[in-house]
């Protein structure tokens, strides 16, 4: 379902997706089950948060690649995948509050 639109990348579909017992997954189900309570702590419902971050996130070319486009601000990130089951399709993979994301250790 073409649910969202950005002038710079066009239409973005939302898929229901899946989420497993380790909270690894994709799509709306993953966002709700893994990040829903964090989003609510910010004072938003998931269905309100997603359109806001999609409109106001800045494209991050450094962490994007051919399979995904990453958009973020200081507080959130959302990822748009560029294919689905081998077919070309732009769809919302995930969206979350960056302040809750654990920092990765970098090795020198």
C-alpha distances in whole Angstrom, upper triangle without the diagonal:
4,6,9,12,15,18,19,16,13,10,8,5,6,7,10,13,16,19,23,26,27,24,23,19,16,12,12,15,17,17,18,20,22,22,21,25,25,23,24,28,27,26,22,20,17,15,17,18,15,14,18,18,16,18,21,21,23,23,25,26,28,26,23,24,22,20,18,19,20,20,23,26,29,27,23,21,18,17,14,14,15,14,13,16,17,15,14,11,11,9,11,14,16,17,21,24,26,30,29,28,32,33,34,37,38,41,43
4,6,8,11,14,15,13,10,6,6,4,7,9,13,15,19,21,25,28,29,25,24,20,17,14,14,17,18,18,19,22,23,22,22,25,25,23,24,28,26,26,22,20,17,15,16,17,14,12,16,16,13,15,18,19,21,20,23,24,26,25,22,22,21,19,17,17,19,18,21,24,27,25,22,20,16,16,13,14,14,14,14,17,18,15,14,10,9,9,10,14,16,17,20,24,26,29,29,28,31,33,33,37,37,40,43
4,7,11,14,15,13,11,7,6,5,6,10,12,15,18,21,24,27,28,24,23,20,16,13,12,15,17,16,17,20,21,20,19,22,23,19,21,24,23,22,18,17,14,11,13,14,10,9,13,14,11,12,16,17,19,19,22,23,26,24,22,23,22,20,18,17,18,17,19,21,25,23,20,18,15,15,13,15,15,16,16,19,21,18,16,13,11,9,10,13,14,15,18,21,23,26,26,26,30,31,32,36,37,40,42
4,7,10,12,10,8,6,5,7,8,12,14,16,20,22,26,28,28,25,23,20,17,14,13,17,18,16,17,21,21,19,19,22,22,19,21,23,21,21,18,16,14,12,12,12,9,7,10,11,8,9,12,13,16,16,19,20,23,22,19,21,20,19,16,15,15,14,16,18,22,20,17,16,13,13,11,14,14,16,17,20,21,19,17,13,10,9,9,13,14,13,17,19,21,24,25,24,28,29,30,34,35,38,40
4,7,9,8,5,4,6,9,11,15,18,19,23,25,28,31,31,27,26,23,19,16,16,20,21,19,21,24,24,22,22,25,24,21,23,26,23,23,20,19,17,15,15,15,12,9,11,12,8,8,12,13,14,14,18,19,22,21,19,20,20,19,16,14,15,14,16,18,22,21,18,16,14,14,12,14,14,17,18,22,22,19,17,13,10,11,11,15,16,15,19,21,22,25,26,26,29,30,31,35,35,38,40
4,5,6,5,7,8,11,14,17,20,21,25,26,30,33,32,28,27,24,20,18,18,22,22,20,22,25,25,23,23,26,24,21,24,26,23,24,21,21,19,17,16,15,13,10,11,11,7,7,9,10,11,11,15,16,20,19,17,18,18,18,15,12,13,11,14,16,19,19,17,15,13,13,11,14,14,17,19,23,23,21,17,15,11,12,12,16,16,15,18,20,21,24,26,25,28,29,30,33,33,36,37
4,6,6,8,11,14,17,20,24,25,28,30,33,36,35,32,30,27,24,22,22,26,26,24,26,29,28,26,27,30,28,25,28,29,26,27,24,24,22,20,19,19,16,13,14,14,11,9,12,12,12,12,16,17,20,21,18,19,19,19,17,14,15,14,16,18,21,22,20,18,16,16,14,17,16,19,21,25,25,22,19,16,13,15,16,19,20,19,22,23,24,27,29,28,31,31,32,35,35,38,39
4,6,9,11,15,18,21,24,25,28,29,32,35,34,31,29,26,23,21,22,26,25,23,26,29,28,26,27,30,28,25,28,30,27,28,25,25,23,22,21,20,17,15,15,14,11,10,12,11,10,9,13,13,17,17,15,16,16,17,15,11,13,12,14,16,20,21,19,17,15,14,13,15,14,18,20,24,23,21,17,15,13,14,15,18,19,18,21,23,23,26,28,26,29,29,29,32,32,34,35
4,7,8,12,15,17,21,21,24,26,29,33,31,28,26,23,20,18,20,23,23,21,24,27,26,24,25,29,27,24,27,29,27,28,25,25,22,21,20,19,16,14,16,14,11,11,13,12,12,10,13,13,17,16,13,14,13,14,12,9,12,11,15,17,21,21,19,16,14,12,10,12,11,14,17,20,19,17,14,12,9,11,12,15,16,17,20,22,22,26,27,26,28,28,29,32,31,34,35
4,7,10,13,16,20,21,24,26,30,33,32,29,27,24,20,18,19,23,23,21,24,27,27,25,26,29,28,25,28,30,27,28,25,24,22,20,20,19,16,14,16,15,11,11,14,14,14,13,16,17,20,20,17,17,16,16,14,12,14,14,17,20,23,23,20,18,15,14,11,13,12,14,16,20,20,17,13,11,9,11,12,16,17,18,21,23,24,28,29,28,31,31,31,35,34,37,38
4,7,10,13,17,18,21,24,27,31,30,27,25,22,18,16,16,20,21,19,21,24,25,23,23,27,26,23,26,28,26,26,23,22,19,17,18,17,14,12,15,15,11,12,15,15,16,15,18,19,22,21,18,18,17,16,14,13,15,15,18,20,24,23,20,18,15,14,11,12,11,13,14,18,18,15,12,9,7,8,10,14,16,16,20,23,24,27,28,27,30,31,31,35,35,38,39
4,7,10,13,14,18,20,24,27,26,23,21,18,14,12,13,16,17,15,18,21,21,20,20,24,23,20,23,26,24,24,21,19,16,15,16,15,11,11,13,13,9,11,14,14,15,14,17,18,21,19,16,17,16,14,12,11,13,13,16,19,22,21,18,15,12,11,8,9,9,11,12,16,17,14,12,8,5,5,7,10,12,13,17,20,21,25,25,24,27,28,28,32,32,35,37
4,6,10,12,15,18,21,25,25,22,20,16,13,10,11,14,15,14,16,19,20,19,19,23,23,20,23,26,24,24,21,19,16,14,16,16,12,12,15,15,12,14,17,17,18,18,20,21,23,21,18,19,17,15,14,13,15,15,18,21,24,23,19,17,13,12,9,10,10,11,10,14,15,13,12,8,6,4,6,10,12,13,17,21,22,26,25,24,28,29,29,33,33,36,39
4,7,9,12,15,18,22,22,19,17,14,10,7,7,10,12,11,13,15,16,16,16,20,20,17,20,23,22,22,18,16,13,11,14,14,10,11,14,14,12,15,17,17,19,19,21,22,24,21,19,20,19,16,14,15,16,16,18,21,24,22,18,16,12,12,10,11,12,12,11,14,17,15,14,10,9,6,5,8,10,11,15,18,21,24,23,22,26,27,28,32,33,36,38
4,5,9,12,16,19,20,17,15,12,8,5,6,8,10,11,12,14,16,16,16,20,21,19,21,24,24,24,20,18,14,13,16,16,13,14,18,17,15,18,21,20,22,21,23,24,25,23,20,21,20,16,15,16,17,18,20,23,26,24,20,18,14,13,11,11,13,12,10,12,15,14,14,11,10,7,7,8,10,13,16,20,22,25,24,23,26,28,28,32,33,36,38
4,7,10,13,16,18,15,14,11,8,5,5,6,8,10,10,12,14,15,14,18,19,18,19,23,23,23,20,17,13,13,16,16,14,16,19,18,17,20,23,22,24,24,25,26,28,24,23,23,22,19,18,19,19,20,22,25,27,24,21,19,16,15,14,14,16,15,12,14,17,17,17,14,14,10,10,10,11,13,16,20,22,25,23,22,25,28,28,32,33,36,39
4,7,10,14,15,12,11,7,5,4,6,6,7,9,11,11,12,14,15,18,19,18,20,23,24,24,21,19,15,15,19,18,15,18,20,19,18,22,24,22,24,23,24,25,26,23,21,21,20,17,16,18,18,20,21,24,26,24,20,18,15,14,13,12,15,13,11,12,15,16,16,14,14,10,10,8,10,13,16,19,21,24,22,21,23,26,26,29,31,33,36
4,7,10,11,9,8,5,6,7,8,6,6,9,10,9,11,13,14,17,19,18,20,23,24,25,22,19,16,17,20,19,17,20,23,21,20,24,26,24,26,25,25,27,27,23,22,22,22,18,18,20,20,22,23,26,27,24,21,19,17,15,16,15,17,16,13,14,17,18,19,17,17,14,12,10,11,14,16,19,21,24,21,20,22,25,25,28,30,32,35
4,7,8,6,6,4,6,8,9,6,5,9,9,7,8,11,13,15,16,17,19,21,22,23,21,19,16,18,21,19,18,21,23,21,21,25,26,24,26,26,25,27,27,23,22,23,23,20,19,21,20,22,22,25,26,23,20,18,17,16,17,16,19,18,16,16,20,21,22,20,19,16,14,11,11,14,15,18,19,21,19,18,19,22,22,25,28,30,33
4,5,5,6,6,10,12,13,10,8,12,12,10,10,14,15,17,18,20,21,23,25,26,24,22,19,21,24,23,21,25,26,24,25,28,29,27,29,28,28,29,29,25,24,25,25,22,21,23,23,24,25,27,28,25,23,21,20,19,20,19,22,21,18,18,21,23,25,23,22,19,18,15,14,17,17,20,21,23,20,19,20,22,22,25,27,29,33
4,5,7,9,13,15,16,12,11,14,14,10,10,14,16,17,18,20,21,22,25,26,25,23,20,23,26,24,23,27,28,26,27,31,31,29,31,31,30,31,30,27,27,27,28,25,24,26,25,27,27,29,29,26,24,23,22,21,23,22,25,24,22,22,25,27,28,27,26,23,21,18,17,19,18,21,22,23,19,18,19,22,22,25,27,29,33
4,5,9,12,15,16,13,11,13,14,11,9,13,15,16,17,19,21,22,24,26,24,23,21,23,26,23,23,26,27,25,26,30,30,27,29,28,27,29,27,24,24,25,26,23,22,24,23,24,24,26,26,24,22,20,20,19,21,21,24,24,22,22,25,27,28,26,25,22,20,17,15,17,17,19,19,20,17,16,16,19,18,21,24,26,29
4,6,9,12,13,10,7,10,11,8,6,10,12,13,14,16,18,19,20,22,21,19,17,20,22,20,19,23,24,21,22,26,26,24,26,25,24,26,26,22,22,23,24,21,20,21,20,21,21,23,24,21,18,17,17,16,18,18,22,22,20,20,23,25,26,24,22,19,17,14,12,14,13,15,17,18,15,13,15,18,18,21,23,26,30
4,7,10,12,11,7,10,12,10,8,11,14,16,16,17,20,21,22,24,22,21,18,20,23,20,19,22,24,21,21,25,25,23,25,24,22,24,23,19,19,20,21,18,17,19,18,20,20,23,23,21,18,16,15,14,16,15,19,18,17,17,20,22,22,21,20,17,15,11,11,13,13,16,17,19,16,14,15,17,17,20,22,24,28
4,7,9,8,5,9,11,10,9,12,14,16,17,17,20,22,22,24,22,20,17,18,21,19,17,20,22,20,19,23,24,22,23,22,22,23,23,19,19,19,19,16,15,17,17,19,20,22,24,21,18,16,14,13,14,13,16,15,13,14,17,19,19,18,17,14,12,9,9,12,13,17,18,20,18,16,17,20,19,23,24,27,30
4,7,7,5,7,10,10,10,11,13,17,17,16,19,21,21,23,20,18,15,16,18,17,14,17,19,17,16,20,21,19,21,20,20,21,21,18,17,17,17,14,12,14,14,16,18,21,22,20,17,14,11,10,10,10,13,13,11,13,16,16,17,14,13,10,8,5,6,10,12,16,17,20,18,16,19,21,21,24,25,28,31
4,6,5,6,9,10,11,11,12,16,16,15,18,20,20,21,18,16,12,13,16,14,11,14,17,15,14,18,19,18,20,19,20,21,23,19,18,18,18,15,13,14,15,16,17,20,22,20,16,14,11,10,10,10,13,13,11,13,16,16,16,13,12,8,6,5,6,9,12,16,17,20,19,18,21,23,23,27,28,31,34
4,5,5,6,9,10,10,10,14,15,13,15,18,18,18,15,13,9,9,13,12,10,12,15,14,14,17,19,18,21,21,22,24,25,22,20,22,22,18,16,17,17,17,18,20,22,19,16,15,12,12,12,13,16,16,14,17,20,19,19,16,14,10,8,8,7,9,11,15,18,20,18,18,21,24,25,28,30,33,36
4,6,5,6,8,10,10,13,15,14,15,18,19,19,17,14,11,12,15,14,13,16,18,17,17,21,22,21,24,24,24,26,27,24,23,24,24,20,19,20,19,20,21,23,24,21,18,17,14,15,15,15,19,18,16,17,21,21,21,18,17,13,11,10,9,11,13,16,19,21,19,18,21,24,25,28,30,33,36
4,5,5,6,8,9,12,13,13,15,17,18,19,17,15,11,13,16,14,13,16,18,16,17,20,21,20,22,22,22,24,24,21,20,21,22,19,17,18,17,18,18,21,22,19,16,14,12,13,14,14,18,18,16,17,20,21,21,18,17,13,11,9,7,9,10,14,16,18,16,15,18,20,21,25,27,29,33
4,6,6,5,6,10,10,9,12,14,14,16,13,11,8,10,13,11,9,13,15,13,14,17,18,17,20,20,20,23,23,20,19,21,22,19,16,17,15,16,16,18,19,16,13,12,10,11,13,14,18,18,17,19,22,22,22,19,17,13,10,8,6,6,7,11,13,16,14,13,17,19,21,24,26,29,33
4,6,6,4,8,10,9,10,13,14,15,12,10,7,9,12,11,11,14,16,15,16,19,20,19,22,23,24,26,27,24,23,25,26,23,20,20,19,19,19,20,21,18,15,15,13,15,16,18,21,22,20,22,25,25,25,22,20,16,13,12,10,10,10,12,16,17,15,16,19,22,23,27,29,32,36
4,6,6,8,10,11,12,14,16,17,15,13,10,13,16,14,14,18,19,18,19,23,23,22,25,25,25,28,28,24,24,26,27,24,21,22,21,21,21,22,23,19,17,17,16,17,18,19,23,23,21,22,26,26,26,23,22,18,15,13,11,12,11,14,16,18,15,15,18,21,22,26,28,31,35
4,6,8,8,10,12,13,15,16,15,14,11,14,16,14,14,18,19,17,18,22,22,20,23,23,23,25,25,22,22,24,25,22,20,20,18,19,18,20,20,17,14,14,14,15,17,18,22,22,21,22,25,26,26,23,21,18,15,13,10,10,9,11,13,14,11,11,14,17,19,22,25,28,31
4,6,5,6,9,10,11,13,12,11,9,12,14,11,11,15,15,14,16,19,19,17,20,21,21,24,24,21,21,23,25,22,19,19,17,17,16,17,17,13,11,12,12,14,16,18,22,23,22,24,27,27,26,23,21,18,14,13,9,8,6,8,11,12,9,10,13,16,18,22,24,28,31
4,5,5,6,9,10,11,9,8,6,10,11,10,11,14,15,14,16,19,19,19,22,23,23,26,27,24,24,26,28,25,22,22,19,19,18,18,19,15,13,14,14,16,18,20,24,25,23,25,28,28,28,25,22,19,15,14,11,10,8,10,13,14,12,13,17,20,22,26,28,32,35
4,5,5,6,9,10,10,9,9,13,14,12,14,17,17,16,19,21,21,20,24,25,25,29,29,26,26,29,31,28,25,24,22,21,19,19,19,15,14,16,16,19,21,23,27,28,27,29,32,32,31,28,26,22,19,18,14,13,10,10,14,13,11,13,16,20,22,25,28,32,35
4,5,5,7,9,9,10,10,13,13,11,13,16,15,14,17,19,19,18,21,22,22,26,26,23,24,27,29,26,23,22,19,18,16,16,15,12,11,13,14,17,20,22,26,27,27,29,32,32,31,28,25,22,18,17,13,11,8,7,10,10,8,10,13,17,19,23,25,29,32
4,5,5,7,6,7,6,10,10,7,10,13,12,11,14,16,16,16,19,21,21,25,25,23,23,26,28,25,22,21,18,17,15,15,15,11,10,12,13,16,18,21,24,26,26,28,31,30,29,26,23,20,16,16,12,9,7,7,11,11,10,12,16,19,21,25,27,31,34
4,5,5,5,6,7,11,10,9,12,15,14,14,17,19,18,19,22,24,25,28,29,26,27,30,32,29,26,25,22,20,18,18,18,14,13,16,16,19,22,24,28,29,28,31,34,33,32,29,26,23,19,19,16,13,11,10,14,14,13,15,19,22,25,28,30,34,37
4,5,7,9,11,14,13,11,14,17,16,15,19,20,19,19,23,25,25,29,29,27,28,31,33,30,27,26,23,21,19,18,16,13,13,16,17,21,24,26,30,31,31,33,36,36,35,31,28,25,21,21,18,15,12,10,13,12,11,14,17,20,23,26,29,33,35
4,6,9,10,13,11,9,13,15,13,13,16,17,16,16,20,22,23,26,27,25,26,29,31,29,26,24,21,19,16,15,14,10,11,14,16,19,22,25,28,30,30,33,35,35,33,30,27,24,20,20,17,13,11,9,12,11,11,14,17,20,23,26,29,32,35
4,7,10,12,10,9,13,14,13,14,17,18,17,18,22,24,25,29,30,28,28,32,33,31,28,26,23,21,19,17,17,13,14,17,18,21,24,27,30,32,31,34,37,36,34,31,28,25,21,22,19,15,13,12,15,14,15,18,21,23,27,30,32,36,38
4,6,8,6,6,9,11,10,11,14,15,15,16,20,22,24,27,28,26,26,29,31,29,25,24,21,19,17,17,17,13,13,15,15,19,21,24,27,29,28,31,33,32,31,27,24,21,18,19,16,13,12,11,15,15,15,18,21,24,27,30,32,36,38
4,5,5,6,9,11,11,12,15,16,17,18,21,24,25,28,29,27,27,29,31,28,25,24,22,20,19,19,19,16,15,16,16,19,20,23,26,27,26,29,32,31,30,26,23,20,17,18,15,13,12,13,17,17,17,19,23,25,28,31,34,37,40
4,5,5,6,9,10,11,12,15,16,16,20,21,22,26,27,24,24,26,27,24,21,20,19,17,17,17,18,15,13,14,13,15,17,19,22,23,22,25,28,27,26,22,20,16,13,14,11,9,10,11,15,16,16,17,21,23,26,29,31,35,38
4,6,6,7,9,11,12,13,15,16,20,21,23,26,28,26,24,27,27,25,22,21,19,18,18,19,20,17,15,15,14,16,16,19,22,23,22,25,27,26,25,21,19,15,13,15,13,11,13,14,18,20,19,20,24,27,29,32,34,38,40
4,6,6,7,9,11,11,13,15,18,20,22,26,27,25,25,27,28,26,23,21,19,17,17,17,18,16,14,15,14,17,17,21,23,25,24,28,30,28,27,23,20,17,14,17,14,12,13,14,17,19,19,20,24,26,29,32,34,38,40
4,6,5,6,9,10,11,12,15,18,19,23,24,22,22,24,26,24,20,18,16,14,13,13,15,12,10,11,11,14,15,19,21,23,23,26,29,27,26,22,19,16,13,14,12,9,9,10,13,15,15,17,21,23,25,29,30,34,36
4,5,5,6,9,10,11,14,16,17,20,22,20,19,22,22,20,17,15,14,12,12,13,16,13,10,10,8,11,12,15,18,20,20,23,25,24,22,18,15,12,9,11,9,7,9,11,14,16,16,17,21,23,25,28,30,33,35
4,6,5,6,9,10,14,15,18,21,23,21,20,22,23,21,18,16,15,13,13,14,17,15,12,12,10,13,13,16,18,20,21,24,26,24,22,18,15,13,11,14,12,10,12,14,17,19,20,20,24,26,27,31,32,36,38
4,5,5,6,8,12,14,17,20,22,21,20,23,24,23,19,17,15,12,11,11,14,12,10,11,11,14,15,18,20,23,24,27,29,27,25,21,18,16,13,16,14,11,12,12,15,17,18,19,23,24,26,30,31,34,36
4,5,5,5,9,11,14,17,19,17,17,20,21,20,16,14,11,8,8,8,11,10,7,8,7,10,12,16,18,21,22,25,27,25,23,20,16,14,11,13,11,8,9,10,12,14,16,16,20,21,23,26,27,31,33
4,6,6,9,10,13,16,18,17,15,18,19,18,14,12,10,8,9,11,14,13,10,9,7,9,10,13,15,18,19,23,24,22,20,16,13,11,9,12,11,9,11,13,14,17,19,18,22,23,24,28,28,32,34
4,6,9,11,14,17,20,19,18,20,21,20,17,14,13,10,10,11,14,14,12,12,11,13,13,16,18,21,22,26,27,25,22,19,15,14,13,16,15,12,14,15,17,19,21,21,25,25,27,30,31,34,36
4,7,10,12,16,18,18,17,20,22,21,18,14,12,9,8,8,11,11,10,10,10,13,14,18,19,23,24,28,29,27,24,21,18,17,15,17,15,13,14,14,14,17,19,19,23,23,25,28,28,32,33
4,7,9,12,14,14,13,17,19,18,15,11,9,5,5,6,9,10,8,7,8,10,12,15,17,21,22,26,26,25,23,20,16,15,13,15,13,11,12,12,12,15,17,17,20,20,21,25,25,28,30
4,6,9,12,12,12,15,17,18,14,10,8,5,5,6,10,11,10,9,10,11,12,16,17,21,23,27,27,26,23,20,17,17,15,16,15,13,14,14,14,17,19,18,21,20,21,24,24,27,28
4,6,9,9,8,12,14,14,11,7,6,4,7,9,12,14,12,10,10,10,11,13,14,18,21,24,24,23,20,18,15,15,14,15,15,14,15,16,15,18,20,19,21,20,21,23,23,26,27
4,5,6,6,10,13,14,11,8,6,5,7,9,12,14,12,10,10,10,12,14,15,19,21,24,24,24,21,19,16,17,15,15,15,14,15,16,14,17,19,17,19,17,17,20,19,22,23
4,6,5,8,10,12,10,8,7,9,11,13,15,18,16,13,13,12,13,14,14,18,21,24,23,23,20,19,16,18,17,17,17,17,18,19,17,20,22,20,21,19,19,21,20,22,22
4,6,8,12,13,11,10,9,10,12,14,15,18,16,13,14,13,15,15,16,20,22,25,24,24,22,21,19,20,19,18,18,18,18,19,16,19,21,18,19,17,16,18,16,18,19
4,7,10,11,9,8,7,9,10,13,15,16,14,11,12,10,12,13,14,17,20,22,22,22,20,19,17,17,16,15,15,15,16,17,14,18,19,15,16,15,14,16,15,17,19
4,7,8,6,5,5,9,11,14,17,18,15,12,11,9,9,10,11,14,17,19,19,19,17,16,14,14,14,13,14,14,16,18,16,20,21,18,19,18,17,20,18,21,22
4,5,5,7,8,12,15,18,20,21,19,15,14,11,11,10,10,12,15,17,16,17,15,15,13,15,15,14,15,17,19,21,20,23,24,20,22,21,19,21,20,22,23
4,6,8,11,14,17,21,24,24,21,18,16,12,11,9,7,10,13,15,13,14,11,12,12,14,15,14,16,19,21,24,22,26,26,23,25,24,22,25,23,25,26
4,7,10,14,17,21,23,23,20,16,14,10,9,6,5,7,10,12,11,12,10,10,10,11,12,11,14,16,19,22,21,25,24,21,23,23,21,24,23,25,27
4,6,10,13,17,19,20,16,12,10,7,6,4,6,8,11,14,13,14,12,11,9,9,10,9,11,13,16,18,18,21,21,19,21,20,20,22,22,24,26
4,7,10,14,17,17,14,11,8,6,5,6,7,11,14,17,17,16,13,12,9,10,10,10,11,12,15,17,16,20,21,18,20,20,20,23,22,25,26
4,7,10,13,14,11,7,6,5,6,9,11,14,16,19,20,19,17,15,12,12,10,10,10,10,12,14,13,16,17,15,17,17,17,20,20,23,25
4,7,11,11,8,6,5,6,8,11,13,17,19,22,23,22,19,17,13,13,11,12,11,9,11,12,11,15,16,15,18,18,18,22,22,25,26
4,7,8,6,4,6,9,11,15,17,20,22,25,26,25,23,21,17,16,13,14,12,9,10,10,9,12,14,13,16,15,17,20,20,24,25
4,5,5,7,9,12,15,18,21,24,26,29,30,29,27,24,20,19,17,17,15,12,11,10,8,11,14,13,16,16,18,21,21,25,26
4,6,8,12,15,18,21,24,27,28,31,32,32,30,27,24,22,19,19,16,13,11,9,7,8,12,12,14,14,16,19,20,23,25
4,7,11,14,17,20,23,26,27,30,32,31,29,27,23,21,18,18,14,11,9,6,5,6,9,10,13,14,17,20,21,25,27
4,7,10,14,17,20,23,23,27,28,28,26,23,19,17,14,14,11,7,6,4,5,7,9,9,13,14,16,20,21,25,27
4,7,10,13,16,19,20,23,24,24,22,20,16,14,11,11,8,6,6,7,6,10,11,10,13,14,15,19,20,23,26
4,7,10,13,16,17,20,21,21,19,16,13,11,8,8,6,4,6,9,10,13,14,12,16,17,18,21,22,25,28
4,6,10,12,13,17,18,17,16,13,10,8,6,5,5,6,9,12,12,16,16,14,17,18,18,21,22,25,27
4,6,9,11,14,15,14,12,10,6,5,5,5,7,9,13,16,16,20,20,18,21,21,21,25,25,28,30
4,6,8,11,11,11,9,8,6,5,6,6,9,12,15,18,19,22,22,20,22,22,22,25,25,28,30
4,7,10,10,9,6,5,5,7,9,9,13,15,19,22,22,26,25,23,25,26,25,28,27,30,32
4,7,6,5,4,5,6,8,11,10,14,17,21,24,24,28,27,25,27,28,27,30,29,31,33
4,5,5,6,6,8,8,11,10,14,17,21,24,25,29,27,25,27,28,27,31,31,33,35
4,6,8,9,12,12,14,13,16,20,23,27,28,31,30,27,29,30,29,32,32,34,36
4,7,9,12,13,16,15,19,22,25,29,29,33,32,29,31,31,30,32,32,34,36
4,6,10,11,15,15,19,22,25,29,29,33,32,30,32,33,31,34,34,36,38
4,7,10,13,14,18,20,24,27,28,32,31,29,31,32,31,33,33,35,37
4,6,10,11,15,17,21,25,25,29,29,27,29,30,29,33,33,35,37
4,7,9,12,14,18,21,22,26,26,24,27,27,27,30,30,33,35
4,6,9,12,15,19,20,24,23,22,25,26,26,29,30,32,35
4,6,8,12,15,16,20,19,18,21,23,23,27,27,30,33
4,7,11,14,15,19,18,16,19,20,20,24,25,28,30
4,7,11,12,15,14,13,16,18,18,22,23,26,29
4,7,9,12,12,11,15,17,18,22,23,27,29
4,6,9,8,8,12,14,16,20,22,25,28
4,5,6,7,11,13,15,19,21,25,27
4,5,5,8,10,12,16,17,21,24
4,6,8,9,13,16,18,22,24
4,6,9,12,15,18,22,25
4,6,9,12,15,19,22
4,6,9,12,16,19
4,6,9,13,15
4,6,10,13
4,7,10
4,6
4
